[in-house]
Amino acid sequence: MSRLRTLADPDHLPALDVRFAHRRPAAGFGPAEPPPRILLLYGSLRERSFSRLAVEEAARLLRFFGAETRIFDPSDLPLPDQVAADDHPAVRELRELSQWSEGQVWCSPERHGQITGVMKAQIDHLPLSIGAIRPTQGRTLAVMQVSGGSQSFNAVNTLRLLGRWMRMFTIPNQSSVAKAWQEFDEAGRMKPSAYYDRIVDVMEELVRFTVLLRPHAAPLVDRYSERRETDRPVSDTLLAKL
């Protein structure tokens, strides 16, 4: 059973004015092949989840910009510590997807001034390390939020804090969609607006930073404390990179 959501109309972008859109925004920033691998997470299980709809719009834009995308469905994800040793297929799949990714998009509704439990549970299931594997370290991150009322930045601020804690490179731009219930049509597609344009900006920037950092992600997070803990003298580390 795959927990990847199928993206409806993946190439249909009715709100995008293609006259002003770079098909390859990271051209000249670094190697474009293979396509940047982006994992997208959302924070609501409602049937009409605006965080999911925003993530789906982001995924379509990322595809337009030349990236490969995967959207994780957290519907059957257990709570952290609910299953002994995290031995649950949804947890394993989430961790594998995070390891697969080079960059991520996190989008949460703001609830009681914070991110939702669904969003936090997904992040809590991503440990800093699994043996020698680092599921988040060195990856780029874009943060977004949707709100039922006026514009706020509480959720994106928390997501930034979590991204830093997970040793990710959170890009400068971000998206906060106010009164999200007004911004999507009956088919679940985002209407043309300044909010949509900001999501375009954020995804364009995410692709650029992901490609720019791609050749340097591993050495940028190479740490003295970890080399010492794993008994990897600098000479051995350098030899491994030659």
Residue pairs with C-beta under 8 A, 6 or more apart in sequence:
1 89
2 93
3 72
3 73
3 74
3 75
3 76
3 90
3 93
3 94
4 70
4 71
4 72
4 73
4 97
5 52
5 56
5 71
5 72
5 73
7 56
7 59
7 60
7 63
7 69
7 71
8 56
8 188
9 60
9 189
10 59
10 60
10 63
11 60
11 63
11 64
12 60
13 60
13 61
13 64
14 189
14 192
15 57
15 189
15 190
15 191
15 192
15 193
15 196
16 61
16 64
16 196
16 200
21 64
21 200
22 65
22 204
23 64
23 65
23 66
24 32
24 65
24 66
25 65
25 204
25 205
25 207
25 208
26 32
26 36
26 65
26 66
26 207
26 208
26 210
26 211
26 212
29 208
29 211
29 212
30 211
30 212
30 214
30 215
31 211
31 214
31 215
32 66
32 211
34 68
35 66
35 67
35 68
36 62
36 66
36 67
36 68
36 102
36 103
36 207
36 210
36 211
36 214
37 67
37 68
37 70
37 100
37 101
37 102
37 103
38 59
38 62
38 67
38 68
38 69
38 70
38 101
38 102
38 103
38 104
38 105
38 206
38 210
39 69
39 70
39 71
39 72
39 97
39 98
39 100
39 101
39 103
39 104
39 105
40 55
40 58
40 59
40 69
40 70
40 71
40 72
40 104
40 105
40 107
41 55
41 71
41 72
41 74
41 104
41 105
41 106
41 107
41 119
41 122
41 123
42 49
42 51
42 52
42 54
42 55
42 71
42 74
42 107
42 108
42 119
43 51
43 106
43 107
43 108
43 109
43 115
43 116
43 118
43 119
43 122
44 50
44 51
44 52
44 108
44 109
44 116
44 118
45 74
45 75
45 118
48 188
49 109
50 109
50 146
50 177
50 180
50 181
50 183
50 184
51 107
51 108
51 109
51 119
51 144
51 145
51 146
52 71
53 184
53 188
53 189
53 190
54 107
54 144
54 146
54 175
54 177
54 180
54 190
54 199
55 71
55 105
55 107
55 144
56 71
56 188
57 189
57 190
57 196
57 199
58 105
58 107
58 142
58 144
58 199
58 202
58 203
59 69
59 71
59 105
61 199
61 200
61 203
61 204
62 69
62 105
62 203
62 206
62 207
63 69
65 203
65 204
65 207
66 207
67 103
67 207
67 210
70 97
70 100
70 101
72 93
72 94
72 97
72 122
74 90
74 94
74 118
74 121
74 122
76 90
77 88
77 90
77 91
77 94
77 118
77 121
77 122
77 125
78 88
78 90
78 91
79 121
80 121
80 124
80 125
83 91
86 125
91 125
94 122
94 125
94 126
95 125
95 126
95 130
95 135
98 104
98 126
98 135
98 136
98 139
99 133
99 135
101 139
102 139
102 140
102 210
102 214
102 217
103 139
103 140
103 141
103 142
103 206
103 207
103 209
103 210
104 136
104 139
104 140
104 141
104 142
104 168
105 141
105 142
105 143
105 144
105 203
105 206
106 119
106 123
106 141
106 142
106 143
106 144
106 159
106 162
106 163
107 143
107 144
107 145
107 146
107 175
108 115
108 116
108 119
108 144
108 145
108 146
108 155
108 158
108 159
109 115
109 116
109 145
109 146
109 147
109 148
109 155
109 180
110 145
110 146
110 147
110 148
110 152
110 154
110 155
113 152
113 154
114 154
114 155
114 158
115 145
115 155
115 158
115 159
119 159
123 162
123 166
126 135
126 136
126 166
127 135
128 134
128 136
128 137
128 166
128 167
129 135
129 137
132 230
134 167
134 221
136 166
136 167
136 168
137 166
137 167
137 168
137 221
138 167
138 168
138 169
138 213
138 217
138 218
138 220
138 221
139 168
139 169
139 217
140 168
140 169
140 170
140 171
140 206
140 209
140 210
140 213
141 159
141 163
141 166
141 168
141 169
141 170
141 171
142 170
142 171
142 173
142 174
142 175
142 202
142 203
142 205
142 206
143 156
143 159
143 160
143 163
143 170
143 174
143 175
144 156
144 174
144 175
144 176
144 177
144 199
144 202
145 152
145 153
145 154
145 155
145 156
145 159
145 175
145 176
145 177
146 176
146 177
146 180
147 155
147 176
147 177
147 178
147 179
147 180
148 179
148 180
148 181
149 178
149 179
150 178
150 179
151 176
151 178
152 176
152 178
153 174
153 176
155 176
156 174
156 175
156 176
159 170
160 170
160 174
163 170
164 170
167 221
169 209
169 213
169 220
171 202
171 205
171 206
171 209
172 205
173 198
173 201
173 202
173 205
174 202
175 195
175 198
175 199
175 202
177 183
177 195
177 199
178 195
183 190
183 191
183 193
183 195
183 196
184 190
184 191
185 191
190 196
190 199
213 220
219 241
222 237
226 232
227 233
227 234
227 237
